[in-house]
Amino acid sequence: METINWADFEKIEIRVGMITEAADFPKAKNPAYQLTIDFGPELGIKRSSAQITKLYNREELIGKQVVAVVNFPVKQIANFFSECLVLGVVGNDKEIVLLQPDKTVANGLRIG
């Protein structure tokens, strides 16, 4: 594992946002949802493709706060442009458990 220094870590913008929409993503190579996430007034709305279909259904995602990296370049996945990377724990069978605060916080707050 490569180590990083504090300056490297400070470059990563990890923020809390709330999922406002979740749609199926049939054109994705691996099963995924298209998420719309509200990161508050400073960052606004961003979209993400997330391979979280094994453990989550679309309905339960609405209103859920998640943790995401918001300063990656936009990545095109099929016909969709992903603007942030939702973070999760990768299990042995590649199922993803979302990272989220254990208490509700303001959307857009930075993880540090």
Secondary structure, 3 states (H helix, E strand, C coil): CCCCCHHHHHCCCEEEEEEEEEEECCCCCCCCEEEEEECHHHHCEEEEEECCCCCCCHHHHCCCEEEEECCCCCEEECCEEECCEECEEECCCCCEEECCCCCCCCCCCECC
